[in-house]
Amino acid sequence: MRRACGVAAVRRAEAGAGVAEPVLMQRAATGLAGACLTLLRARRGQVRGARVVALVGTGNNGGDALWALSRLAARGVATVVVGDPARMHVAGAAAARAAGARVLDWADAAVPSLVAGADLALDGIVGIGGAGGLRPEPARAVAALVAAGVPIVAVDVPSGVDADTGQVTGAAVSAAVTVCFGVLKPGLLVPPGRAHAGTVHVVPIGLREADLEPAALVLDLADLALGPLPPSTHKYRRGVVEVVAGSAAYPGAALLAVAGARRAGVGMVAFRGGSGASGLVDPVAALVAGRFPDVVLARRPVAARCVGPGLDPQAGGAELVLDACTDPTPLVLDASALAIVAEEHGRLALAERAGRGLITVLTPHAGEFARLGGSLDDGPLLAAQRAADELGAVVVLKGAGTVVAAPGAVPLVDAFGTASLATAGSGDVLAGLLAGLLASAAQAAPDGSLTPAAAAHAAARAVAWHGLAGRLAAGRGAPVTATDVAEHLTAAQAAAEQAAG
């Protein structure tokens, strides 16, 4: 698991690193130069003779770029600096000049052609403390890079992207690569900043982990592994999950949610169709039983429940959701269930669950989040955390960089999901998988009770596992369907087990 730290936490960690600021800058410049050398080799086959331009501002971010440029010049790279020569980082600018860099003002007539002829560019305009969009002169230089197709390496954070929230309020750099110093920045993990960051690399600069207070956490591949089963386990000890889903209009939602639940490592999946009927009288239940003969249709005690995918609120679905809310079992509310709990009686049911300390997981996309009363104006990270605290529930705010927030806990941000998951039914698979992992977590809880933070961790694992399955499905080269995602959950888990050793 990796940490992402906000600006204030990074500043405190830098102050507590036990070394002077110039030492940290040299470490950052070394890591930045190394990343640039790797990119130049990949792009040109060799470093010597390459051309690199650095767009630099007035702060330490520009200093990092200037020192890195001096290292590149020592390897035979032709280097150009563009900025305000009178306001650049003094020592960094002197080092760049001494190494042979040509230094130009933003307004110099040669800038457009020199920028367009570069093999690589460094964005050292604004650092993590910056706010707002690019000023006109830097924005023009960046536009020239983009027009010429020159890849940009952002120094710590793309200029114009808020390092804490990912918000973009004006012109901003879209980098091919962002080289972070010491630790991830949360604004690179969530939209719109995520789309500007490109591939993100973290280079160590000697910050102490104990000083790095996280604003968000990110799961790695090894964190998704289920691990071996104890020899003495049995199906009930592994957890039983119930899926309440489907209707005449959306029978496939039941199949997809069950498919996700079956791959979560639980010992048993139980199913109830959305019509409220029992046994094989319910055509959706008959469909599920025909496809998955290991799924049981009888009511039984369960460790977690998934309610909502494909339910029809007008055909008994609302009653099923509200009934599930009265049960103390950990509960995942998805899709149609979210519309029901967004109404007054549903909100009361949610409030009652929160008052009783029960675990509820809500899985809204942006539209559903708005119907629940949420606002994305401050970015998804703050929005999800605020909603979790207000609703007393775990909130899985789905999207590019899905955020999982629990009341009073550090939120988790997904790094695995891609646009391949933007297909009908993908969320149904996730809801079933999430409930299954929630059931397993509840069974494994030492005192039989699940904390909101533990539930959020289970939800984040589900989101990441689901995202990795989408990536693997997309690797075939064909358009991805929700069924493809479900079928690749096994391969995704195998990859996680291999990574965990």
GUKEBA-702470 format. One line per field, with one value per residue (C-alpha): residue number from 0; x, y, z. Coordinates in pm, whole numbers, plus 50000, padded with zeros to 5 digits. Layout:
num = c(NUM;...);
east = c(X;...);
north = c(Y;...);
up = c(Z;...);
This chain:
num = c(0;1;2;3;4;5;6;7;8;9;10;11;12;13;14;15;16;17;18;19;20;21;22;23;24;25;26;27;28;29;30;31;32;33;34;35;36;37;38;39;40;41;42;43;44;45;46;47;48;49;50;51;52;53;54;55;56;57;58;59;60;61;62;63;64;65;66;67;68;69;70;71;72;73;74;75;76;77;78;79;80;81;82;83;84;85;86;87;88;89;90;91;92;93;94;95;96;97;98;99;100;101;102;103;104;105;106;107;108;109;110;111;112;113;114;115;116;117;118;119;120;121;122;123;124;125;126;127;128;129;130;131;132;133;134;135;136;137;138;139;140;141;142;143;144;145;146;147;148;149;150;151;152;153;154;155;156;157;158;159;160;161;162;163;164;165;166;167;168;169;170;171;172;173;174;175;176;177;178;179;180;181;182;183;184;185;186;187;188;189;190;191;192;193;194;195;196;197;198;199;200;201;202;203;204;205;206;207;208;209;210;211;212;213;214;215;216;217;218;219;220;221;222;223;224;225;226;227;228;229;230;231;232;233;234;235;236;237;238;239;240;241;242;243;244;245;246;247;248;249;250;251;252;253;254;255;256;257;258;259;260;261;262;263;264;265;266;267;268;269;270;271;272;273;274;275;276;277;278;279;280;281;282;283;284;285;286;287;288;289;290;291;292;293;294;295;296;297;298;299;300;301;302;303;304;305;306;307;308;309;310;311;312;313;314;315;316;317;318;319;320;321;322;323;324;325;326;327;328;329;330;331;332;333;334;335;336;337;338;339;340;341;342;343;344;345;346;347;348;349;350;351;352;353;354;355;356;357;358;359;360;361;362;363;364;365;366;367;368;369;370;371;372;373;374;375;376;377;378;379;380;381;382;383;384;385;386;387;388;389;390;391;392;393;394;395;396;397;398;399;400;401;402;403;404;405;406;407;408;409;410;411;412;413;414;415;416;417;418;419;420;421;422;423;424;425;426;427;428;429;430;431;432;433;434;435;436;437;438;439;440;441;442;443;444;445;446;447;448;449;450;451;452;453;454;455;456;457;458;459;460;461;462;463;464;465;466;467;468;469;470;471;472;473;474;475;476;477;478;479;480;481;482;483;484;485;486;487;488;489;490;491;492;493;494;495;496;497;498;499;500);
east = c(50000;50128;50063;49963;50038;49904;50120;50120;50223;50503;50634;50640;50818;51077;51139;51185;51411;51723;51904;51922;51684;51962;52037;51675;51684;51992;51827;51514;51719;51907;51584;51431;51735;51733;51370;51452;51746;51521;51264;51526;51671;51323;51243;51574;51777;52055;52100;52388;52268;51917;51756;51575;51400;51300;51016;51090;50920;51060;51046;51216;51024;51215;51534;51476;51437;51748;51972;51833;51909;52271;52300;52153;52395;52682;52555;52574;52222;52167;51970;51755;51592;51286;51160;51232;51613;51601;51376;51495;51636;51982;52201;52007;52029;52405;52454;52253;52450;52780;52680;52612;52240;52100;51872;51589;51313;50951;50914;51225;51138;51343;51134;50865;51113;51346;51055;50908;51244;51294;51297;51172;51052;51057;50765;50915;50681;50475;50531;50301;50227;50091;49726;49526;49602;49914;49989;49975;50349;50410;50078;50197;50521;50329;50091;50391;50516;50176;50145;50486;50408;50696;50648;50648;50787;50615;50831;50640;50303;50183;50165;49806;49694;49614;49841;49590;49259;49342;49135;49221;49090;49266;49536;49738;50015;49924;50233;50344;50520;50510;50808;50698;50953;50937;50570;50261;50045;49668;49582;49751;49517;49175;49016;49078;49439;49474;49427;49705;49963;50039;50250;50350;50689;50794;51164;51296;51456;51502;51169;51092;50782;50680;50656;50438;50080;49863;49576;49492;49609;49660;49657;49931;49888;50011;49747;49475;49588;49348;49622;49598;49298;49351;49342;49058;48826;48481;48228;48052;48378;48477;48161;47815;47699;47348;47275;46936;46919;46751;46406;46212;46370;46723;46772;47136;47219;47149;47382;47661;47635;47634;47931;48124;48025;48126;48484;48533;48657;48339;48214;47859;47647;47275;47035;46698;46533;46395;46037;46009;45904;46079;46255;46234;45898;46097;46220;46530;46619;46568;46804;47070;47035;47061;47379;47535;47416;47633;47421;47151;46803;46700;46706;46986;47206;47466;47779;47709;47445;47442;47113;47021;47162;46875;46597;46264;46148;45792;45784;45886;46240;46186;46054;46352;46595;46422;46390;46761;46835;46673;46901;47231;47426;47691;47513;47618;47361;47410;47229;46849;46898;47076;46774;46559;46783;46809;46439;46317;46224;46548;46752;46583;46677;47039;47044;46906;47178;47444;47298;47318;47680;47600;47817;47665;47855;47715;47848;47739;47869;47865;47495;47386;47618;47440;47100;47231;47306;47678;47873;48195;48286;48590;48701;48612;48854;48704;48353;48360;48504;48246;47962;48095;48114;47767;47593;47779;47851;48138;48113;48259;48254;48303;48487;48841;49031;48745;48755;48659;48590;48482;48376;48681;48932;49193;49028;49161;49199;49203;49495;49386;49062;49062;48805;48760;48518;48281;48039;47688;47680;48038;47912;47693;48001;48175;47880;47873;48250;48248;47979;48170;48489;48285;48146;48495;48620;48327;48398;48766;48703;48842;48530;48286;48229;48359;48489;48412;48784;48804;48492;48648;48964;48755;48573;48900;49032;48717;48750;49116;49056;48768;48984;49266;49021;48908;49267;49329;49008;49106;49441;49272;49231;48852;48586;48525;48188;48084;48087;48450;48535;48370;48550;48888;48851;49026;49324;49341;49351;49619;49832;49782;49880;50193;50287;50236;50475);
north = c(50000;50344;50682;51003;51316;51666;51973;52060;51705;51706;52036;51901;51585;51788;52000;51684;51504;51606;51748;52093;52193;52201;51836;51740;51938;51751;51418;51527;51647;51319;51119;51354;51335;50956;50942;51172;50958;50651;50830;50961;50614;50476;50759;50794;50485;50700;51006;51195;51450;51472;51811;51892;52215;52310;52554;52691;52918;53114;52858;52540;52340;52534;52472;52097;52120;52336;52105;51805;51986;52034;51659;51590;51834;51639;51334;51512;51653;51994;52195;52508;52691;52910;53135;53469;53481;53746;53537;53178;52968;53125;52819;52600;52857;52898;52521;52497;52780;52632;52303;52484;52547;52830;53048;53243;53471;53367;53646;53558;53516;53194;53014;52866;52700;52577;52436;52264;52104;51938;51563;51609;51893;51949;52125;52309;52608;52570;52333;52165;52495;52656;52747;52833;52799;52890;53252;53351;53331;52982;52869;52969;52775;52468;52500;52499;52177;52014;52126;51975;51650;51690;51466;51658;51540;51718;51801;51673;51783;51913;52291;52407;52097;52137;51887;51829;51803;51742;52044;52234;52590;52717;52624;52325;52095;51747;51541;51210;51138;51297;51244;51282;51353;51144;51051;51051;51362;51302;51540;51304;51019;51174;51359;51592;51595;51223;51281;51545;51335;51061;50781;50867;50772;50835;50889;50875;51187;51073;51167;50960;50746;50823;51192;51130;51174;51041;51224;50908;50549;50343;49963;49781;49455;49238;49395;49224;48868;48651;48424;48050;47902;47758;47376;47368;47606;47521;47700;47882;47998;48144;48355;48347;48640;48709;48888;49054;49168;49151;49205;49126;49430;49360;48986;49007;49232;48939;48712;48967;49049;48680;48623;48887;48747;48393;48504;48683;48378;48320;47974;48023;48264;48288;48464;48635;48770;49121;49011;48901;48552;48249;47948;47858;48034;48351;48350;48555;48306;48025;48200;48236;47875;47753;47948;47892;47563;47623;47926;47857;48007;47937;48208;48162;48365;48559;48759;49037;49131;49303;49472;49675;49572;49562;49588;49740;49986;49954;49574;49512;49645;49932;49698;49467;49757;49898;49552;49490;49820;49694;49389;49434;49246;49452;49585;49696;49924;49961;50090;50091;50072;50408;50575;50435;50549;50893;50942;51056;50713;50569;50846;50771;50404;50501;50731;50455;50216;50476;50538;50167;50152;49916;49883;50022;50059;50290;50264;50575;50705;51083;51106;50886;51078;51402;51244;51147;51514;51506;51776;51729;52098;52040;51725;51359;51301;51565;51497;51125;51186;51453;51224;50931;51146;51292;50964;50742;50498;50380;50566;50417;50715;50549;50705;50756;50709;50567;50698;50480;50678;50570;50795;50923;50719;50797;50751;50505;50585;50323;50308;50004;50099;50222;50333;49964;49942;50194;49930;49827;49584;49640;49798;49495;49273;49511;49521;49142;49117;49390;49219;48892;49052;49226;48888;48739;49039;49011;48643;48716;49001;48893;48983;48920;49290;49491;49847;50111;50132;49754;49767;50046;49839;49545;49779;49922;49572;49493;49810;49738;49369;49466;49729;49484;49234;49509;49575;49207;49180;49485;49324;49092;49388;49358;49581;49478;49369;49320;48946;48974;49159;48888;48614;48781;48812;48476;48585;48913;48731;48496;48799;48936;48607;48591;48948;48866;48572);
up = c(50000;49906;50060;49886;50088;50064;50035;50407;50503;50243;50373;50729;50613;50425;50734;50941;50695;50887;50582;50428;50149;49884;49960;49899;49574;49455;49530;49343;49046;49029;49021;48765;48539;48561;48449;48157;48049;48045;47831;47589;47539;47472;47231;47045;47126;47273;47494;47336;47083;47229;47279;47604;47693;48046;48114;48460;48707;48996;49278;49390;49130;48866;49063;49049;48670;48630;48831;48641;48315;48421;48474;48130;47969;48122;47930;47594;47582;47420;47675;47664;47955;47907;48185;48350;48378;48651;48878;48828;49110;49140;49206;48963;48684;48744;48724;48402;48240;48352;48187;47859;47872;47663;47878;47714;47832;47776;47518;47313;46946;46928;47189;46958;46721;46998;47194;46888;46803;47141;47200;47555;47776;48151;48314;48610;48589;48907;49200;49449;49622;49306;49250;48940;48572;48377;48298;47928;47846;47990;47843;47494;47536;47655;47359;47123;47284;47245;46882;46804;46986;47232;47540;47867;48199;48488;48788;49097;48960;48620;48633;48664;48857;49227;49405;49685;49500;49134;49036;48717;48695;48384;48137;48261;48145;48022;48092;47945;48274;48618;48847;49211;49479;49794;49784;49563;49555;49584;49301;49055;49146;49087;48795;48632;48757;48689;48316;48316;48503;48253;48399;48755;48901;49260;49330;49688;49834;50194;50353;50662;50628;50985;50888;50583;50705;50421;50261;50068;50031;49714;49699;49512;49322;49610;49837;49635;49711;49909;50038;50113;50292;50641;50631;50884;50700;50564;50348;50631;50783;50446;50449;50294;50081;49957;49631;49587;49228;48890;48747;48432;48265;48391;48447;48341;48636;48866;48670;48669;49040;49128;48897;49088;49428;49333;49259;49592;49783;49985;50070;49945;49742;49810;49573;49587;49275;49264;49206;49567;49465;49613;49469;49102;49068;49018;48655;48743;49018;48769;48529;48800;48916;48558;48501;48844;49000;49311;49407;49667;49654;50013;50279;50530;50765;50569;50650;50397;50145;49803;49716;49413;49073;48825;49085;48979;49250;49120;49145;49504;49478;49721;49987;49946;49990;50296;50449;50400;50573;50892;50909;51097;50828;50642;50336;49986;49821;49446;49138;49194;49570;49562;49404;49684;49969;49805;49887;50228;50367;50237;50400;50729;50689;50622;50924;51144;51026;51094;51439;51517;51401;51113;50803;50486;50157;49889;49532;49338;49010;48964;48875;49163;49395;49302;49375;49718;49777;49705;49522;49326;49326;49551;49368;49427;49715;49943;49813;49895;50241;50320;50206;50411;50723;50670;50582;50829;50545;50331;50000;49682;49445;49108;48818;48690;49013;49219;49576;49873;50189;50536;50825;51010;50806;50541;50198;49940;49571;49296;49053;48848;48674;48315;48058;47967;48261;48100;47981;48083;48374;48488;48810;48880;48877;49115;49355;49387;49423;49687;49890;49873;50001;50269;50379;50398;50596;50837;50892;50955;51201;51541;51739;51459;51395;51102;51139;50875;50794;50740;50523;50317;50271;50147;49909;49778;49715;49519;49311;49233;49157;48929;48756;48698;48548;48311;48208;48141;47941;47735;47662;47416;47183;47151;47312;47674;47809;48171;48114;48002;48323;48534;48344;48401;48779;48823;48613;48804;49135;49006;48917;49267;49430;49217;49315;49682;49650);
